[in-house]
Amino acid sequence: MSAASVAGIPEARNPTDARRGRRQDRYTQQYTQLVRQVKQSGLLRRRYGYYWTKMSLTVLALAGTGVAMVLVGDSWFQLVLAGVLAVVLAQLAFLGHDAAHRQIFRSGRANEWAGLVQGTLLGGLSAGWWQNKHTRHHANPNKQGADPDIAAGIIAFTADARAQRGGLGRYLADRQGWFFFPLLLLEGINLHVGSVQRVVSRAPMKRRGWEIAFLTVRLAGYLAVLLLLMSPGVAAAFVGVQLGLYGLYLGAAFAPNHTGMPIVPANLSIDFLQRQVLMSRNVTGGRAIHFLLGGLNYQIEHHLFPSMPRPNLRLVQPLVRRACTDNDIAYTERNLGAAYAVVLRYLNDVGLAGRDPFSCPLAQQLRAPR
């Protein structure tokens, strides 16, 4: 406590801190008003018809792919079906993502079981592992030290991650954009390994027994079916093609969401509205892109209203755009090709010559003396 406060004399406030606080309050009030409008519009209500249809058709597609595999038998034409299976399993992963966000059912328990059945038993990924990781991402998108999606790994998403590398590692990090899509061919293996590691770890997890049982049945059953239908060589090729295309598909769907958007310093606090909008990118392209990306093309709206059913995201977009325009918040939207171009350029440029080519403009604004 300062001498002035002890003496009863009011301490002078930093004018910059006061202005910053007023801006933060204004954005908070704007988001509260936006939430009120969304609730009144009914866009947060469940879309049971959409999801039951979507889930039924996806499971039917999975069953149809299985029947086709039986009919084709021990043939190299199975590799075509491996590509089809990769797409179907990716669609199941998108449904598991929606269940993790409680977009499908009103009941939390029902959403958890939907995620377990679709994402774990049928899809082969741990629902608990995914939800834990993805929740932390949503809380702090692109924030250093808080967002697991930009943590140090094979890809260096930040200048700090690049600086920790030396020699060949740094050389490759400076050119990682060229290797990005080939590396995604390994993402399917990475996702499955991460799932297994999580369920056998000591980290807290709901329904761990069910997760272990479902993963065991799914992974062991998958390999058993392949070996019953195909020779070992064809089965091995099938697994390689399916996992490779699966990882490429999911990685390519998630990459445009935040990569190349501003990186937030670990010590910077931002209000919810700006935190979610400024660090996210939408992808244009209509219904085809909406289907292929599992609704992730409306990334800004999804981050602002993570429990909103997938088909309602396009309906809430005009309200979000208006709120951003009224408050001078940049709303980023690109077509898929342009988004990938930014992603690859960012990955190649990150950390070069000690620069951070996509430093957060909001951080500069808040830190600049006024």
C-alpha positions as CSV (number, residue, x, y, z in Angstrom):
1,M,0.0,0.0,0.0
2,S,1.4,3.4,-1.0
3,A,1.9,6.4,1.4
4,A,-0.7,8.4,-0.4
5,S,-3.4,5.8,0.1
6,V,-2.4,5.4,3.8
7,A,-2.8,9.2,4.2
8,G,-6.2,9.1,2.6
9,I,-5.1,10.8,-0.6
10,P,-6.6,9.2,-3.7
11,E,-3.8,7.8,-5.9
12,A,-3.5,9.0,-9.5
13,R,-4.7,6.4,-12.1
14,N,-2.7,5.8,-15.2
15,P,-4.7,7.5,-18.0
16,T,-3.8,4.7,-20.4
17,D,-5.1,2.0,-18.0
18,A,-8.3,4.0,-17.6
19,R,-8.9,4.2,-21.3
20,R,-8.0,0.6,-21.8
21,G,-10.6,-0.3,-19.1
22,R,-13.3,1.7,-20.7
23,R,-12.6,0.0,-24.1
24,Q,-12.8,-3.4,-22.4
25,D,-16.0,-2.6,-20.7
26,R,-17.5,-1.4,-24.0
27,Y,-16.7,-4.6,-25.8
28,T,-18.0,-6.6,-22.9
29,Q,-21.3,-4.7,-23.0
30,Q,-21.5,-5.2,-26.7
31,Y,-21.0,-9.0,-26.4
32,T,-23.7,-9.1,-23.7
33,Q,-26.1,-7.2,-26.1
34,L,-25.2,-9.6,-28.9
35,V,-25.9,-12.7,-26.7
36,R,-29.3,-11.1,-25.8
37,Q,-30.1,-10.7,-29.5
38,V,-29.1,-14.3,-30.3
39,K,-31.2,-15.7,-27.5
40,Q,-34.2,-13.7,-28.6
41,S,-33.7,-15.0,-32.2
42,G,-33.9,-18.6,-31.0
43,L,-30.6,-19.5,-32.7
44,L,-29.3,-21.3,-29.6
45,R,-32.2,-23.8,-29.7
46,R,-31.3,-27.4,-30.6
47,R,-31.7,-28.7,-34.2
48,Y,-32.7,-32.3,-33.5
49,G,-34.0,-32.9,-37.0
50,Y,-30.8,-31.8,-38.6
51,Y,-28.5,-33.8,-36.3
52,W,-30.5,-37.0,-36.3
53,T,-30.5,-36.9,-40.1
54,K,-26.8,-36.1,-40.2
55,M,-25.9,-38.8,-37.7
56,S,-28.0,-41.4,-39.4
57,L,-26.7,-40.7,-42.8
58,T,-23.1,-40.7,-41.6
59,V,-23.5,-44.1,-39.8
60,L,-25.2,-45.4,-43.0
61,A,-22.3,-44.2,-45.0
62,L,-19.9,-46.0,-42.6
63,A,-22.0,-49.2,-42.9
64,G,-22.2,-48.9,-46.7
65,T,-18.4,-48.6,-46.8
66,G,-18.1,-51.7,-44.7
67,V,-20.4,-53.7,-47.0
68,A,-18.4,-52.5,-50.1
69,M,-15.2,-53.6,-48.4
70,V,-16.6,-57.1,-47.9
71,L,-17.8,-57.3,-51.6
72,V,-14.4,-56.1,-53.0
73,G,-12.5,-58.6,-50.9
74,D,-8.7,-59.1,-51.2
75,S,-8.1,-56.5,-54.0
76,W,-6.0,-53.4,-54.4
77,F,-9.3,-51.6,-55.3
78,Q,-9.7,-51.6,-51.5
79,L,-7.4,-48.5,-51.5
80,V,-10.3,-46.5,-53.1
81,L,-12.5,-47.5,-50.3
82,A,-9.8,-46.5,-47.8
83,G,-10.1,-43.0,-49.2
84,V,-13.9,-43.1,-48.8
85,L,-13.6,-44.4,-45.2
86,A,-11.2,-41.5,-44.4
87,V,-13.9,-39.0,-45.4
88,V,-16.6,-40.8,-43.5
89,L,-14.5,-41.0,-40.4
90,A,-13.7,-37.3,-40.7
91,Q,-17.4,-36.5,-40.8
92,L,-17.8,-38.6,-37.6
93,A,-15.0,-36.6,-36.0
94,F,-16.9,-33.4,-36.9
95,L,-20.0,-34.8,-35.2
96,G,-17.9,-35.7,-32.2
97,H,-16.6,-32.1,-32.1
98,D,-20.2,-30.8,-32.1
99,A,-21.1,-33.2,-29.3
100,A,-18.1,-32.0,-27.3
101,H,-19.5,-28.5,-27.6
102,R,-23.0,-29.6,-26.6
103,Q,-24.4,-28.5,-29.9
104,I,-26.5,-31.7,-30.5
105,F,-28.6,-32.3,-27.5
106,R,-29.9,-30.2,-24.6
107,S,-28.7,-32.7,-22.1
108,G,-25.0,-32.7,-21.3
109,R,-25.1,-36.4,-20.6
110,A,-26.6,-37.1,-24.0
111,N,-23.9,-35.1,-25.7
112,E,-21.2,-36.9,-23.9
113,W,-22.6,-40.3,-25.0
114,A,-23.0,-39.0,-28.5
115,G,-19.4,-38.0,-28.5
116,L,-18.3,-41.4,-27.0
117,V,-20.3,-43.5,-29.5
118,Q,-19.5,-41.4,-32.7
119,G,-16.1,-40.1,-31.9
120,T,-14.6,-43.0,-29.9
121,L,-16.4,-46.2,-30.6
122,L,-16.9,-45.5,-34.4
123,G,-14.3,-42.9,-35.0
124,G,-11.4,-44.2,-32.9
125,L,-10.5,-41.0,-31.0
126,S,-10.8,-40.4,-27.3
127,A,-13.7,-38.0,-26.7
128,G,-12.3,-37.0,-23.3
129,W,-8.8,-36.3,-24.7
130,W,-10.3,-34.2,-27.5
131,Q,-12.6,-32.2,-25.2
132,N,-9.9,-31.4,-22.7
133,K,-7.5,-30.1,-25.5
134,H,-10.2,-28.3,-27.4
135,T,-11.7,-26.6,-24.4
136,R,-8.3,-25.0,-23.6
137,H,-8.0,-23.9,-27.2
138,H,-11.4,-22.2,-27.1
139,A,-10.6,-20.4,-23.9
140,N,-7.4,-18.8,-25.3
141,P,-7.1,-19.1,-29.1
142,N,-3.6,-18.3,-30.4
143,K,-2.4,-17.3,-26.9
144,Q,1.2,-18.3,-26.1
145,G,1.4,-20.7,-23.3
146,A,-2.3,-21.3,-23.1
147,D,-3.5,-22.6,-26.5
148,P,-2.4,-26.2,-26.9
149,D,-2.9,-25.9,-30.7
150,I,0.1,-23.6,-31.0
151,A,2.3,-25.4,-28.5
152,A,5.8,-26.5,-29.6
153,G,5.8,-29.6,-31.7
154,I,6.8,-30.6,-35.2
155,I,5.4,-27.3,-36.5
156,A,6.7,-24.1,-35.0
157,F,3.7,-21.8,-34.8
158,T,5.4,-18.9,-33.0
159,A,8.8,-17.1,-33.1
160,D,9.6,-18.4,-29.6
161,A,9.1,-22.0,-30.7
162,R,11.3,-21.5,-33.7
163,A,14.0,-19.8,-31.5
164,Q,14.2,-22.9,-29.4
165,R,15.5,-24.9,-32.3
166,G,18.9,-25.0,-33.7
167,G,20.7,-26.3,-36.8
168,L,18.6,-28.5,-39.0
169,G,15.5,-27.9,-36.8
170,R,15.6,-24.2,-37.3
171,Y,16.4,-24.6,-41.1
172,L,13.3,-26.8,-41.5
173,A,11.1,-24.5,-39.3
174,D,11.9,-21.6,-41.7
175,R,10.6,-23.7,-44.6
176,Q,7.9,-25.6,-42.8
177,G,5.2,-24.2,-45.0
178,W,6.5,-26.3,-47.9
179,F,6.2,-29.5,-45.7
180,F,2.9,-28.6,-44.0
181,F,0.5,-30.6,-46.1
182,P,2.8,-33.7,-46.4
183,L,3.2,-33.6,-42.6
184,L,-0.6,-33.7,-42.3
185,L,-0.5,-37.2,-43.7
186,L,0.9,-38.2,-40.3
187,E,-1.7,-36.4,-38.4
188,G,-4.1,-39.4,-38.3
189,I,-1.4,-41.4,-36.5
190,N,-0.8,-38.5,-34.1
191,L,-4.4,-38.2,-33.2
192,H,-4.8,-41.9,-32.4
193,V,-1.6,-42.0,-30.4
194,G,-2.7,-38.9,-28.4
195,S,-6.0,-40.5,-27.7
196,V,-4.4,-43.7,-26.4
197,Q,-1.8,-41.9,-24.3
198,R,-4.5,-39.8,-22.6
199,V,-6.8,-42.7,-21.6
200,V,-3.9,-44.8,-20.1
201,S,-2.4,-41.8,-18.3
202,R,-3.2,-40.7,-14.7
203,A,-4.8,-37.5,-15.9
204,P,-8.5,-37.1,-14.7
205,M,-11.0,-38.3,-17.2
206,K,-14.8,-38.9,-17.1
207,R,-15.9,-42.4,-18.1
208,R,-12.3,-43.7,-18.5
209,G,-13.5,-47.3,-18.4
210,W,-15.9,-46.7,-21.3
211,E,-13.2,-44.8,-23.3
212,I,-10.7,-47.7,-22.9
213,A,-13.4,-50.3,-23.8
214,F,-14.6,-48.3,-26.8
215,L,-11.1,-47.6,-28.1
216,T,-10.0,-51.2,-27.7
217,V,-13.1,-52.6,-29.5
218,R,-12.7,-50.0,-32.3
219,L,-8.9,-50.3,-32.9
220,A,-8.7,-54.0,-32.5
221,G,-11.9,-54.7,-34.4
222,Y,-10.7,-52.4,-37.3
223,L,-7.5,-54.4,-37.7
224,A,-9.2,-57.7,-37.3
225,V,-11.7,-56.9,-40.0
226,L,-9.0,-55.8,-42.4
227,L,-7.0,-59.0,-41.9
228,L,-10.1,-61.1,-42.4
229,L,-10.9,-59.4,-45.7
230,M,-7.5,-58.8,-47.1
231,S,-4.0,-60.1,-47.3
232,P,-1.5,-58.5,-44.9
233,G,0.1,-56.4,-47.7
234,V,-3.2,-55.0,-48.9
235,A,-4.4,-54.5,-45.3
236,A,-1.2,-52.5,-44.5
237,A,-1.6,-50.3,-47.6
238,F,-5.3,-49.8,-46.6
239,V,-4.4,-48.6,-43.1
240,G,-1.7,-46.3,-44.6
241,V,-4.0,-44.7,-47.1
242,Q,-6.9,-44.4,-44.7
243,L,-4.9,-42.8,-41.9
244,G,-2.9,-40.6,-44.2
245,L,-6.0,-39.1,-46.0
246,Y,-7.9,-38.9,-42.7
247,G,-5.1,-36.8,-41.1
248,L,-4.8,-34.7,-44.2
249,Y,-8.5,-34.0,-44.4
250,L,-8.9,-33.1,-40.7
251,G,-5.7,-31.1,-40.6
252,A,-6.7,-29.2,-43.8
253,A,-10.1,-28.5,-42.2
254,F,-8.7,-27.0,-39.0
255,A,-5.7,-25.2,-40.5
256,P,-7.5,-22.1,-41.9
257,N,-9.3,-21.4,-38.6
258,H,-6.5,-19.7,-36.7
259,T,-3.1,-20.3,-38.3
260,G,-1.7,-17.0,-39.6
261,M,-4.0,-14.9,-37.3
262,P,-2.5,-12.8,-34.6
263,I,-0.5,-14.5,-31.8
264,V,-1.4,-13.2,-28.4
265,P,1.4,-12.7,-25.8
266,A,1.1,-14.7,-22.6
267,N,0.7,-11.7,-20.4
268,L,-2.0,-9.9,-22.3
269,S,-5.7,-10.1,-21.2
270,I,-8.3,-9.4,-23.9
271,D,-12.1,-9.2,-23.6
272,F,-14.0,-12.2,-24.9
273,L,-15.4,-10.5,-28.0
274,Q,-12.1,-9.4,-29.4
275,R,-10.3,-12.5,-28.2
276,Q,-12.5,-14.8,-30.3
277,V,-13.0,-12.6,-33.3
278,L,-9.5,-11.2,-33.9
279,M,-7.8,-14.6,-33.6
280,S,-10.3,-16.5,-35.9
281,R,-10.8,-16.7,-39.7
282,N,-13.9,-17.6,-41.6
283,V,-13.8,-19.5,-44.9
284,T,-16.3,-18.6,-47.7
285,G,-17.6,-21.1,-50.2
286,G,-21.3,-21.9,-49.5
287,R,-22.8,-25.2,-48.7
288,A,-20.1,-27.4,-50.2
289,I,-17.4,-25.8,-48.0
290,H,-19.8,-25.9,-45.0
291,F,-20.1,-29.7,-45.5
292,L,-16.4,-30.4,-46.2
293,L,-15.2,-28.4,-43.3
294,G,-17.9,-29.7,-40.9
295,G,-19.2,-26.2,-40.1
296,L,-15.7,-24.9,-39.1
297,N,-15.9,-22.4,-42.0
298,Y,-17.9,-20.2,-39.6
299,Q,-15.1,-20.2,-37.1
300,I,-15.8,-16.7,-35.7
301,E,-19.4,-17.4,-34.9
302,H,-18.5,-20.8,-33.5
303,H,-16.0,-19.3,-31.1
304,L,-18.4,-16.7,-30.0
305,F,-21.2,-19.2,-29.5
306,P,-19.6,-22.7,-29.2
307,S,-22.8,-24.5,-28.2
308,M,-24.8,-23.1,-31.1
309,P,-25.9,-25.9,-33.5
310,R,-23.9,-26.1,-36.7
311,P,-26.7,-25.1,-39.1
312,N,-27.4,-21.9,-37.2
313,L,-23.9,-20.5,-37.5
314,R,-24.6,-19.0,-41.0
315,L,-27.8,-17.5,-39.6
316,V,-26.1,-15.7,-36.8
317,Q,-23.3,-14.3,-39.0
318,P,-25.2,-11.1,-39.9
319,L,-25.6,-10.2,-36.2
320,V,-21.9,-10.9,-35.6
321,R,-20.8,-8.9,-38.6
322,R,-22.9,-5.9,-37.5
323,A,-21.4,-6.0,-33.9
324,C,-17.9,-6.1,-35.3
325,T,-18.6,-3.2,-37.7
326,D,-20.2,-1.1,-35.0
327,N,-17.1,-1.6,-32.8
328,D,-14.4,-1.4,-35.4
329,I,-13.3,-5.0,-34.8
330,A,-11.7,-6.7,-37.8
331,Y,-13.8,-9.5,-39.2
332,T,-11.5,-11.8,-41.3
333,E,-13.0,-13.9,-44.1
334,R,-11.2,-15.6,-47.0
335,N,-12.0,-18.2,-49.6
336,L,-10.3,-21.6,-49.0
337,G,-7.4,-21.0,-51.4
338,A,-6.6,-17.6,-50.0
339,A,-6.7,-18.9,-46.5
340,Y,-4.3,-21.7,-47.3
341,A,-2.0,-19.2,-49.0
342,V,-1.9,-17.2,-45.8
343,V,-1.3,-20.3,-43.7
344,L,1.6,-21.5,-45.8
345,R,3.2,-18.0,-46.0
346,Y,2.9,-17.6,-42.2
347,L,4.5,-21.0,-41.5
348,N,7.4,-20.2,-43.8
349,D,7.9,-16.7,-42.4
350,V,7.4,-17.3,-38.7
351,G,10.5,-16.2,-36.7
352,L,12.7,-15.3,-39.6
353,A,15.3,-12.8,-38.8
354,G,13.8,-12.5,-35.3
355,R,10.6,-11.1,-36.6
356,D,7.1,-12.0,-35.6
357,P,5.3,-11.3,-39.0
358,F,1.9,-11.6,-37.5
359,S,2.3,-9.9,-34.1
360,C,-1.0,-9.1,-32.5
361,P,-2.2,-5.6,-33.5
362,L,-4.3,-5.5,-30.5
363,A,-1.3,-6.0,-28.3
364,Q,0.5,-3.1,-29.9
365,Q,-2.6,-0.9,-29.5
366,L,-3.0,-1.7,-25.8
367,R,0.7,-1.3,-25.1
368,A,1.3,1.9,-27.1
369,P,1.6,5.0,-25.0
370,R,-1.3,7.5,-25.5
